[in-house]
Amino acid sequence: MYPPIFNHRMKWTRLTLAAVLALAATGCESPVFEDSFEGDTVDQGKWIVDAHDRCDLTVTQAEALDGSRSLRIGAPNGLRCEIVPRLHSRFMAKFLREPFGEERWYRFSVFVADLGDQGPTDDLGENTIIAQWHSSPDMLPRQEIGRGPPLALRIHSGRWGITYGSDPRFRSVSQFMANNWHWLGPVETGRWIDWTFRMVWSYGEDGITDVWRDSELVMQSKGPNTFNDLRGVYLKLGLYHPTGDQVLHVDKVSIGNEP
């Protein structure tokens, strides 16, 4: 437990930082992102690559959906092979994440080439993340750890699932919070699947989480859907800690403020 004067200073520090970030964003339109990987390589001006050097991220004409190319992501068992959309300048990206309290639409298409060599299991920890909205913990004397992404699209034992969680407290305790599962049915390999997420990020009751798979509404929820952080979440796409050597294609990625 921190002393009252410390808590008071932390509160005002948080408010001051929030005001600075709000002023920095004033006058700027909310960023809109689109990419269908039509270049020869991953566009470093549009994407941050967060991947182990053993990952294979190749723009290819195989399995293209929109246009003539898609991004092939080959991930060895257990490694991180992800890409992050650049929504702001390199400097401002350190401070600005996805906005709280505003409607945000995320769209992307994935082609699961195979599910790897892992057999059925009841262990929910044995899963592969395809998309995650990663949190941005506040800089606190006691680090906020172990929360997990407040929203993630995963594959577990041949099934699609969404994990989710939230916390209204200013400082989250060190425990895994985003451990709720919403099941979406079996994974169909060898074909493109279109995903749409309509989000209003909030740690209060005004949050919205709507998810469509191939134009079918598969999840609808109102209420808190993220953590009480100064900065919001940011999207990561790819293969995170796959349960076996896996291949995924990604195409037609967009982020916007309207349907």
N, C-alpha and C positions, 0 to 999 in steps of 0.2 A: 504494500500500500504506500503510495507516494504522499508526502506531506501536503497540506492544503495550498501552501504558497507555490509549491512546484506545480500542482494541478492547475492553479490559476494562471501561472506563466505559460504552461503548455497550451491552455485554452486560447490565450491571446496570441501566442505564436502561431497557432493553427489558423486563427481568424485572419491574421496579418498575411500569412502565406496564401490563403485562399483569395484574399483581396488582390494581391499582386498577380496571381494567375488569372483572375477574372479580368483585370485591366489589360493584361497581355493579350487576351483573346478578344477584347472589345474591338468592334469594327471589322472583324474577320468573319467571313462566312464559314459555317460549319464545313469541314472538309468532306469531299466526296471522292471515293476511290473506285477505280475500275481497272481490271487487267485481265486479258485473255491469253497472255504469254505468246504473243505473235513474234517476238524477237528471237534471236539465236540463243540467248542465254537469259537467265533470271535478271530482270532489270533492277540493278542495284539502286537506281533512283526511286524505285517504287517499293522495294522490299528490303528488309533487314533479314539476312540469313542467319539463323540460329541453329547450327547443325554441326555434328561431329565430322571430322575430316574423312571418315569412312562412309559417310552418307553419299548417295548419288542423286543429285538434283539436276535433271537434264530436260531441256525443252525439246520436245519430240513431236513428229507428225503422227505418231501412233496414238490411236484413241482420242483424236482431237474432237472436241464438241462444238466450240464456238470459234469459227475461223479454221485455220489449218494446223494448229499446234496446241499442245497442252503441256503441263509440267509433270514430269515423271519423278516421283520421289521413291527411291529405294533405301530402306532403312534396315541395317543389321539389328539383330535381336537386342532389345534393351537400350538402344541409343536414341538420342534426340535428333530428329531431322525435321526442323520446322522453319517456316518463313513468317515474317511479321510485316503487315502493310505499313508503309510510311505515310502517315496522315499529316505530319507537320515537318517543319525543318528539323535538321539534326539537333539544333540547340533546343528548340521548343518541345521536341519530342520527349525531353527529359522531364518536362513539367506538365505537359498536357496529355491527357489520356481521353478515353471515351467519356462524353458528358453525362452528368447525373440529371435525371428528370426530363430528358428530351427523348422523343421517339427516334429510334435508330433501326435501320433495316440492313441486315447482313445477308448476302446471297453468295453461294458458291456451289460448285458441282464437283462430285468426287466419283472416281471409277476405281473400285476395289478389285485389283487384279487377282488377289488370292488372300487367304486368311492366315497364311503361315502354316506351321506344322504343329501348332498347339491343339490338343484335343479338348473336349468339353471339361469344364471344371466349375466347381461351386465357389471357388475362391474369387471374390469380387476384386481383389487386388491384382489379379491377373487380367489386365485389360490394356487396350491400346487407345490412346487419345488421338482423335482425328482433328478436332478443333477445340480450342480452349480459350476462354476469355480470362486471361491471367490477371490477378490482382496486383496492386501497387502498394505494398505495405508502407505505412508512415515511418519516418525516421524517429524512433523512440529509444529511450535508454534501454528498454527491454524489448528486443526485437520480436515482431509479430511473425511467427513461423507456424508451419504445419496446418495452414487453413485449407489448402487446396484451391484450385480455381473455382470461383463461385458458379461457373457454368462451363460444362464441357460435353462434347459429343464423343462417345467412346464405343468401342467394340469389345464385347465380352462374350467369350464362348460362342461366337458366331451370331450374336445378337447386337442390334443397335441399342444403346442406352444413353440417357442424358443424366449426368450428375449435377447437383445444384446445392447451394447453401447460402447463408447470409448471416450477418451479425451486426446489430445496431450499436454495439459498444464502440467507444473511441479506440480502446486498445483491446484487441482480440486476445484471448488466452491461447496458450500453445497447445492446441489440439486440432485434430482433423475435423473440420466443420462441414465441408461440402461433400457429405457422404450420403445424400439422398439420391435414390435412383428412380428414373422414370423410363420404362421399357418401351421400345418402339418396334419390336419384331425382328425377324431374322434378316441377316445381311445377304443381299443378292450380289454375288460377284459377277464380273464380266459385263457390267452395264453402268451407264451414267446415272447418278442419283442427284437430283437437285434439292438443295437445302435452303430454306429461308427462315431467318430468325428476326422477329419483330420484338425489340426490347425497349423498355424504359428502365434504365438502371436506377435503382434506389434501394436504400436499406430501410425504407419506410413502406407504408401501405400503398403508395402510389406506383409501385413497380409493376411492370408488365413483362411477361414472358410468353410469346406465342411462337410456335415452331411448326413449319410445314415441310413435309417430305414429298417431293413430286406433286406439289399443289394440294396435298391432303393435310389438313390440320391434325397434328399428332400430339401436340402438347399445348395447353393453355392454362396460364396461371396468373393471378394477380397478387401483389404483395411483395415483400422484400426479396431481392434477388442478388444482392452483392454485399460488400463489407463497408463499414463506416471509415473510409479512407479519404485523405485529402485529394488524392488523384484517383481517377476511375480505373477501369480495366482496359486491357488491350488484347486484340485478337491474335492468335497464333494458329497457323494451319500446317498440316503435315502429318508426320507420324512421331508420336512421343512415346518412348519406351514400349515399342511393339513386343508382343509375346513370342515372336519368331521373326525370321527374316521376311520382310513384307514389302510389297510394292503398291503404291497408290498414285493415281493421276488426279490432278487438280486443274480446274479450268473455270472461266467465267466468274471471277470474284468481283464483288462490288459491295460498297458500304455507302449508305445514303440516309437522308432524313425523310424520305417519302417512299410509298409503296412502289 
